[in-house]
Amino acid sequence: MKKIVSKDLDFDSQLEDILSLDRGIPSDIGETVKNIIEDVKDNGDAAVIKLTNRLDNNNLGLNDLLVTTEEIEAATKDISNELKEAIQLSHDRVTAYHKKQMPSDLSYKDDLGIELGFFWNSIESAGVYVPGGTASYPSSVIMNAVPAKVAGVEKIIMVTPANAGAINPLVLYAAKISGVDKIFKIGGAQAVAALAYGTKAIDTVDVIVGPGNAYVAEAKKIVYGDVGIDMVAGPSEILVIADKNQEARNIAADLISQAEHDISAQSIFVTDAMTLADEVELEVAEQLANLPRKEIAAKSWSDNGAIIVVENIDEAIKVSNKFAPEHLELMVDNAKSYLKKIKNAGAVFLGAYTPEAIGDYIAGPSHVLPTSKAAKYSSGLSVFDFLKRTSIAECSSENLNQIGPAAKEIAVNEGLDGHARSIDYRLTKK
């Protein structure tokens, strides 16, 4: 873990070292993933089954890939009422939030009386990738499937790796209440390929969303263009900005909440109070000592974490904008007053009582957010990832005579005579 102070003469170079950290993201898996995708394209279900059994500790046949209604009911019947109610609350809040995002169609006449506007359509089918194994999260189902459902997607196909033929019951329950139409027991690059190109058993989709490991991310990158994707996600990130009035215990817990995800995750703490910086450093060490995932979190913190001490909160926000973090916690007095200064962040959590973890499960916005500085140019998952906007225009004969000659001039200048004629033939000749 690095600790740097903005007063130091070499602060800028030290900050750049943290910004450019290699967080263990594999760069040599491209050829392996390409081969997997080509195998699925050439051999369909046979390749999917072969790869699934070899890579995911399964022994599945063709008839085992699709999760049946009976399997879902059997797997979910013993889930406690408390857990069902918690997942339902998450589902309902995420649904309500995303309904607020739904845009309206627009139609208007401009000063010449030309009808202009646009209308929205949902994408017809979506594939939702849900990680399995040690990272088997029902929250991932809700945060990916619900925005698609709210947008009006007609067919939602979920893929998730099975472990010895079984899927986490909570994942199945979340899929059931979120409106997922089919669930397949497949994961990895082969699942992405199957969704992108289809097999006899597995439906092709128009867009693929959801987090996954480096192989899944690479596969999404390769199939993009043949299908849409939400983003290429990297390891999780959090940046916490806090002033002297905040509790070190809470800050440390929030930093650890991301560090426990993955050894490649990154947790950054920025403050204008040196005393608080020292307290948080000690508190992180104490909390790591009794954390069940302490080996993962400790390595993430030691390799990728940092404490940055600055002069004031405005400077802290400038530092944050350089990181463009996936999650930004603004634990300062009058936090909302700083919002307009935040240029780059996947999601912002305001005040002392809004830990990032509340956004992971129950706040409302999707927790699928841009990582690796992608918040500089992209946004978190929303209904807009499942919608298409189509523009409309309608001219009368009079309208065309008003604007057609200018369009014809541009077409001729560009050397596109066919374009010019398509306008000219319709113009009223005097």
C-alpha positions as CSV (number, residue, x, y, z in Angstrom):
1,M,0.0,0.0,0.0
2,K,1.4,3.4,-1.0
3,K,0.9,6.5,1.1
4,I,1.6,9.8,-0.6
5,V,1.2,13.5,0.3
6,S,0.4,16.3,-2.2
7,K,3.0,18.6,-0.5
8,D,5.8,16.2,-1.5
9,L,7.9,17.5,-4.4
10,D,7.5,14.1,-6.3
11,F,3.8,13.8,-5.6
12,D,2.8,14.0,-9.3
13,S,5.2,11.1,-10.2
14,Q,4.1,9.1,-7.2
15,L,0.4,9.6,-8.2
16,E,1.2,8.6,-11.7
17,D,2.8,5.4,-10.5
18,I,-0.5,4.5,-8.7
19,L,-2.6,5.5,-11.7
20,S,-0.6,3.3,-14.0
21,L,-0.4,0.2,-11.8
22,D,-0.6,-3.1,-13.6
23,R,-3.3,-4.8,-11.6
24,G,-2.6,-8.3,-12.9
25,I,-5.0,-8.2,-15.8
26,P,-3.9,-11.0,-18.2
27,S,-2.8,-9.8,-21.6
28,D,-1.8,-13.1,-23.2
29,I,-5.1,-14.9,-23.3
30,G,-6.4,-13.5,-26.6
31,E,-5.3,-16.5,-28.7
32,T,-6.8,-18.9,-26.3
33,V,-10.2,-17.1,-26.3
34,K,-10.1,-16.8,-30.1
35,N,-9.7,-20.6,-30.4
36,I,-12.6,-21.2,-28.0
37,I,-14.9,-18.9,-30.0
38,E,-13.9,-20.5,-33.3
39,D,-14.5,-23.9,-31.8
40,V,-18.0,-23.0,-30.7
41,K,-18.7,-21.4,-34.1
42,D,-17.6,-24.5,-36.0
43,N,-18.8,-27.2,-33.7
44,G,-21.8,-25.7,-31.8
45,D,-23.2,-27.6,-28.8
46,A,-20.5,-30.3,-29.0
47,A,-17.8,-27.6,-28.4
48,V,-19.8,-26.0,-25.6
49,I,-20.3,-29.3,-23.8
50,K,-16.7,-30.3,-24.2
51,L,-15.3,-27.0,-22.9
52,T,-17.9,-26.7,-20.1
53,N,-17.1,-30.2,-18.7
54,R,-13.3,-29.6,-19.0
55,L,-13.1,-26.1,-17.6
56,D,-16.0,-26.0,-15.1
57,N,-15.8,-29.4,-13.3
58,N,-19.0,-30.7,-14.8
59,N,-20.2,-33.9,-16.5
60,L,-23.1,-32.5,-18.6
61,G,-24.8,-33.8,-21.7
62,L,-26.8,-31.9,-24.2
63,N,-30.0,-32.4,-22.3
64,D,-28.5,-31.1,-19.1
65,L,-27.5,-27.6,-20.4
66,L,-30.9,-26.0,-20.0
67,V,-32.2,-25.5,-16.5
68,T,-35.7,-26.8,-16.2
69,T,-38.6,-25.3,-14.3
70,E,-38.6,-28.3,-12.1
71,E,-34.9,-27.8,-11.3
72,I,-35.6,-24.2,-10.4
73,E,-38.5,-25.1,-8.1
74,A,-36.6,-27.9,-6.4
75,A,-33.4,-25.8,-5.9
76,T,-35.3,-22.7,-4.5
77,K,-37.9,-24.3,-2.2
78,D,-35.7,-24.3,0.9
79,I,-34.5,-20.7,0.6
80,S,-35.5,-18.8,3.8
81,N,-38.3,-16.3,3.7
82,E,-35.8,-13.6,4.9
83,L,-33.5,-14.2,2.0
84,K,-36.5,-14.3,-0.5
85,E,-37.8,-11.0,0.9
86,A,-34.4,-9.4,0.7
87,I,-33.9,-10.4,-2.9
88,Q,-37.5,-9.3,-3.7
89,L,-36.8,-5.9,-2.2
90,S,-33.7,-5.5,-4.2
91,H,-35.6,-6.5,-7.4
92,D,-38.4,-4.0,-6.6
93,R,-36.1,-1.1,-5.9
94,V,-33.9,-1.8,-9.0
95,T,-37.1,-2.0,-11.1
96,A,-38.5,1.3,-9.7
97,Y,-35.3,3.1,-10.4
98,H,-35.0,1.9,-14.0
99,K,-38.6,2.7,-14.8
100,K,-37.6,6.3,-14.1
101,Q,-35.0,6.1,-16.8
102,M,-37.4,5.2,-19.6
103,P,-37.3,7.9,-22.3
104,S,-40.2,9.3,-24.3
105,D,-40.6,9.4,-28.1
106,L,-40.5,12.9,-29.7
107,S,-42.3,14.3,-32.7
108,Y,-42.3,18.0,-33.6
109,K,-42.5,20.4,-36.6
110,D,-39.7,22.8,-37.2
111,D,-40.0,26.4,-38.5
112,L,-40.6,25.2,-42.1
113,G,-43.2,22.7,-41.0
114,I,-41.0,19.6,-41.5
115,E,-41.9,16.7,-39.2
116,L,-38.9,15.6,-37.2
117,G,-38.3,13.4,-34.2
118,F,-37.4,10.0,-32.9
119,F,-38.8,6.9,-31.3
120,W,-37.5,4.2,-29.1
121,N,-37.6,0.4,-29.5
122,S,-36.2,-2.2,-27.1
123,I,-33.6,-4.7,-28.3
124,E,-35.3,-8.0,-29.0
125,S,-33.1,-10.4,-27.1
126,A,-30.4,-10.1,-24.4
127,G,-27.9,-12.5,-23.0
128,V,-27.0,-12.1,-19.3
129,Y,-23.7,-13.5,-18.1
130,V,-23.7,-14.3,-14.3
131,P,-20.4,-15.5,-12.8
132,G,-20.4,-18.8,-11.0
133,G,-18.0,-20.7,-8.7
134,T,-16.7,-18.6,-5.8
135,A,-18.3,-15.4,-7.3
136,S,-21.9,-16.6,-7.6
137,Y,-24.1,-13.6,-6.9
138,P,-27.9,-13.3,-7.1
139,S,-27.3,-9.5,-7.1
140,S,-25.6,-9.8,-10.5
141,V,-28.8,-11.4,-12.0
142,I,-31.0,-8.5,-10.7
143,M,-28.6,-5.7,-11.7
144,N,-28.4,-7.1,-15.3
145,A,-31.7,-8.7,-16.0
146,V,-34.0,-6.1,-14.5
147,P,-32.9,-3.1,-16.7
148,A,-33.4,-5.4,-19.7
149,K,-36.9,-6.4,-18.5
150,V,-37.9,-2.8,-17.8
151,A,-36.7,-1.7,-21.3
152,G,-39.0,-4.3,-22.8
153,V,-36.6,-6.9,-24.0
154,E,-38.7,-9.9,-25.2
155,K,-36.2,-12.7,-24.6
156,I,-33.6,-12.8,-21.8
157,I,-31.2,-15.7,-21.8
158,M,-29.0,-16.2,-18.8
159,V,-25.7,-18.2,-18.8
160,T,-23.9,-19.1,-15.6
161,P,-21.3,-21.8,-14.8
162,A,-22.5,-24.8,-12.9
163,N,-20.4,-26.4,-10.2
164,A,-20.7,-30.2,-10.4
165,G,-23.9,-29.7,-12.3
166,A,-25.5,-27.4,-9.7
167,I,-26.2,-23.6,-9.7
168,N,-26.5,-21.5,-6.6
169,P,-30.2,-21.6,-5.6
170,L,-30.3,-17.8,-4.9
171,V,-29.1,-17.1,-8.4
172,L,-31.9,-19.2,-9.7
173,Y,-34.4,-17.5,-7.5
174,A,-33.2,-14.1,-8.6
175,A,-33.5,-15.2,-12.2
176,K,-37.0,-16.4,-11.6
177,I,-38.4,-13.2,-10.2
178,S,-36.4,-11.0,-12.7
179,G,-38.1,-12.5,-15.7
180,V,-35.3,-14.5,-17.2
181,D,-36.7,-16.8,-19.9
182,K,-34.0,-19.4,-20.2
183,I,-31.0,-20.4,-18.1
184,F,-28.1,-22.4,-19.4
185,K,-25.4,-24.1,-17.2
186,I,-22.5,-22.7,-19.2
187,G,-19.8,-20.1,-18.5
188,G,-16.5,-18.8,-19.8
189,A,-15.6,-17.7,-23.3
190,Q,-17.7,-20.6,-24.7
191,A,-20.9,-19.2,-23.2
192,V,-20.2,-15.7,-24.7
193,A,-19.6,-17.4,-28.1
194,A,-22.8,-19.5,-27.8
195,L,-24.8,-16.3,-27.1
196,A,-23.2,-14.4,-29.9
197,Y,-23.4,-17.0,-32.6
198,G,-26.0,-19.5,-31.4
199,T,-26.1,-23.3,-31.4
200,K,-28.9,-25.7,-31.8
201,A,-29.6,-25.6,-28.1
202,I,-28.7,-22.1,-27.2
203,D,-30.4,-19.0,-28.7
204,T,-28.4,-16.2,-30.2
205,V,-29.0,-12.7,-28.7
206,D,-28.6,-9.1,-29.8
207,V,-26.6,-7.9,-26.8
208,I,-24.5,-9.6,-24.1
209,V,-24.2,-8.0,-20.6
210,G,-22.8,-9.0,-17.3
211,P,-19.4,-9.3,-15.5
212,G,-17.0,-12.2,-15.7
213,N,-13.4,-13.1,-15.5
214,A,-10.6,-12.1,-17.9
215,Y,-11.6,-14.8,-20.4
216,V,-15.2,-13.6,-20.4
217,A,-14.1,-10.0,-20.8
218,E,-11.8,-10.9,-23.7
219,A,-14.6,-12.9,-25.4
220,K,-17.0,-10.0,-25.2
221,K,-14.3,-7.8,-26.7
222,I,-13.9,-10.2,-29.7
223,V,-17.6,-10.7,-30.4
224,Y,-18.4,-7.0,-30.2
225,G,-19.7,-5.9,-33.6
226,D,-21.5,-9.2,-34.3
227,V,-23.5,-8.5,-31.1
228,G,-23.6,-5.5,-28.7
229,I,-22.0,-5.6,-25.3
230,D,-22.4,-3.5,-22.2
231,M,-18.7,-2.9,-21.5
232,V,-15.4,-4.8,-21.0
233,A,-15.2,-4.8,-17.2
234,G,-11.9,-5.0,-15.3
235,P,-11.3,-5.5,-11.6
236,S,-13.4,-3.7,-9.1
237,E,-12.5,-0.3,-7.7
238,I,-13.4,2.1,-5.0
239,L,-12.1,5.6,-4.1
240,V,-13.2,7.1,-0.8
241,I,-12.9,10.9,-0.1
242,A,-13.3,11.8,3.5
243,D,-12.8,14.8,5.7
244,K,-11.7,14.9,9.4
245,N,-15.2,14.4,10.7
246,Q,-15.5,10.8,9.4
247,E,-15.0,7.6,11.3
248,A,-11.9,5.6,10.4
249,R,-13.7,2.3,11.1
250,N,-16.3,3.0,8.4
251,I,-13.8,4.2,5.9
252,A,-11.6,1.1,6.4
253,A,-14.6,-1.2,6.1
254,D,-15.5,0.4,2.8
255,L,-12.0,0.1,1.4
256,I,-11.9,-3.6,2.4
257,S,-15.3,-4.2,0.8
258,Q,-13.8,-3.8,-2.6
259,A,-10.4,-5.3,-1.8
260,E,-12.1,-8.6,-0.8
261,H,-13.4,-9.0,-4.4
262,D,-10.2,-9.9,-6.1
263,I,-6.4,-9.5,-5.6
264,S,-6.6,-7.2,-8.6
265,A,-9.2,-4.9,-7.1
266,Q,-8.1,-1.4,-6.1
267,S,-9.1,0.7,-3.0
268,I,-7.9,4.3,-2.8
269,F,-8.4,6.6,0.2
270,V,-8.1,10.4,-0.3
271,T,-8.3,12.8,2.6
272,D,-7.3,16.3,3.7
273,A,-6.6,15.1,7.3
274,M,-3.3,13.4,8.0
275,T,-4.5,12.2,11.4
276,L,-7.4,10.4,9.8
277,A,-5.1,8.9,7.1
278,D,-3.0,7.4,9.9
279,E,-6.1,6.1,11.7
280,V,-7.5,4.5,8.6
281,E,-4.1,2.8,7.8
282,L,-4.2,1.1,11.2
283,E,-7.9,0.3,11.1
284,V,-7.5,-1.5,7.7
285,A,-4.8,-3.7,9.2
286,E,-6.9,-4.5,12.2
287,Q,-10.0,-5.4,10.2
288,L,-8.1,-7.5,7.7
289,A,-6.8,-9.7,10.5
290,N,-10.3,-11.2,11.1
291,L,-11.7,-11.0,7.6
292,P,-12.8,-14.4,6.1
293,R,-11.3,-13.4,2.7
294,K,-8.3,-11.7,4.3
295,E,-5.7,-13.3,2.0
296,I,-7.4,-11.8,-1.1
297,A,-8.2,-8.5,0.5
298,A,-4.7,-8.1,2.1
299,K,-3.0,-8.7,-1.3
300,S,-5.3,-6.3,-3.1
301,W,-4.6,-3.6,-0.5
302,S,-0.9,-4.1,-0.4
303,D,-0.4,-4.3,-4.1
304,N,-2.9,-1.8,-5.4
305,G,-4.2,0.2,-2.5
306,A,-3.2,3.8,-1.6
307,I,-3.7,6.5,0.9
308,I,-3.4,10.0,-0.5
309,V,-3.3,13.1,1.7
310,V,-4.2,16.4,0.0
311,E,-4.7,20.0,1.0
312,N,-8.5,20.2,0.7
313,I,-11.6,18.4,-0.7
314,D,-11.4,20.3,-4.0
315,E,-8.0,18.8,-4.6
316,A,-9.2,15.4,-3.5
317,I,-11.9,15.6,-6.2
318,K,-9.3,16.5,-8.8
319,V,-7.3,13.4,-7.8
320,S,-10.5,11.3,-8.0
321,N,-11.3,12.6,-11.5
322,K,-7.9,11.3,-12.7
323,F,-8.7,7.8,-11.3
324,A,-12.3,7.9,-12.8
325,P,-13.2,5.3,-10.2
326,E,-16.0,2.7,-10.6
327,H,-17.3,3.6,-7.2
328,L,-16.7,7.0,-5.5
329,E,-17.7,7.6,-1.9
330,L,-17.9,11.3,-0.9
331,M,-17.8,11.1,2.9
332,V,-17.6,14.9,3.6
333,D,-19.8,17.6,5.1
334,N,-22.3,19.0,2.5
335,A,-21.3,16.2,0.1
336,K,-24.0,17.1,-2.4
337,S,-22.5,20.6,-2.9
338,Y,-19.4,18.9,-4.6
339,L,-21.4,16.9,-7.2
340,K,-20.9,19.3,-10.1
341,K,-17.1,19.1,-9.6
342,I,-17.1,15.3,-10.1
343,K,-16.4,14.7,-13.8
344,N,-15.5,11.0,-13.9
345,A,-17.1,8.3,-11.7
346,G,-19.2,5.2,-12.4
347,A,-21.4,5.9,-9.3
348,V,-21.3,8.4,-6.4
349,F,-22.3,7.5,-2.8
350,L,-23.0,10.7,-0.8
351,G,-22.4,11.2,2.9
352,A,-21.4,9.1,5.9
353,Y,-24.4,6.7,5.7
354,T,-24.2,5.5,2.1
355,P,-21.6,2.8,1.9
356,E,-20.8,1.5,-1.6
357,A,-22.2,-1.9,-0.6
358,I,-25.7,-0.5,-0.4
359,G,-25.4,0.2,-4.1
360,D,-24.3,-3.4,-4.8
361,Y,-27.5,-4.8,-3.5
362,I,-30.4,-2.6,-2.8
363,A,-30.1,1.2,-3.6
364,G,-31.7,1.0,-7.1
365,P,-29.1,1.9,-9.8
366,S,-27.4,-1.1,-11.5
367,H,-24.1,-2.0,-9.9
368,V,-22.6,-2.9,-13.3
369,L,-20.3,0.1,-13.7
370,P,-17.3,1.2,-15.9
371,T,-13.9,0.3,-14.5
372,S,-10.2,0.9,-15.5
373,K,-10.9,4.7,-16.1
374,A,-13.7,3.9,-18.5
375,A,-15.9,6.3,-16.5
376,K,-14.2,9.0,-18.4
377,Y,-16.3,8.1,-21.5
378,S,-19.0,5.7,-20.5
379,S,-21.8,5.0,-18.0
380,G,-23.1,2.2,-15.8
381,L,-25.6,-0.3,-17.1
382,S,-29.1,1.1,-17.6
383,V,-32.2,0.7,-19.7
384,F,-30.4,2.6,-22.5
385,D,-28.2,-0.5,-23.1
386,F,-31.3,-2.3,-24.2
387,L,-33.0,0.5,-26.2
388,K,-32.4,1.8,-29.8
389,R,-33.4,5.2,-30.9
390,T,-34.7,5.6,-34.5
391,S,-34.9,9.1,-36.0
392,I,-37.8,10.2,-38.3
393,A,-38.3,12.9,-40.9
394,E,-41.2,13.8,-43.1
395,C,-41.2,16.4,-45.8
396,S,-44.1,17.7,-47.9
397,S,-43.6,18.8,-51.5
398,E,-43.3,22.3,-50.3
399,N,-40.8,21.4,-47.7
400,L,-38.6,19.6,-50.2
401,N,-38.5,22.6,-52.4
402,Q,-37.4,24.7,-49.5
403,I,-34.4,22.5,-48.3
404,G,-33.9,20.2,-51.3
405,P,-31.7,22.5,-53.4
406,A,-29.2,22.9,-50.6
407,A,-29.0,19.1,-50.1
408,K,-28.6,18.7,-53.8
409,E,-25.7,21.2,-53.9
410,I,-23.9,19.3,-51.1
411,A,-24.4,16.0,-52.9
412,V,-23.0,17.3,-56.2
413,N,-20.0,18.7,-54.4
414,E,-19.4,15.3,-52.7
415,G,-19.5,13.6,-56.2
416,L,-22.6,11.6,-55.3
417,D,-24.8,12.3,-58.4
418,G,-27.2,9.5,-57.5
419,H,-28.0,11.3,-54.2
420,A,-28.5,14.6,-56.1
421,R,-30.9,13.0,-58.6
422,S,-33.0,11.4,-55.9
423,I,-33.7,14.9,-54.7
424,D,-33.8,16.7,-58.0
425,Y,-36.4,14.4,-59.6
426,R,-38.8,15.4,-56.8
427,L,-38.3,19.2,-56.9
428,T,-41.1,21.2,-58.5
429,K,-39.7,22.9,-61.6
430,K,-40.8,26.4,-62.4
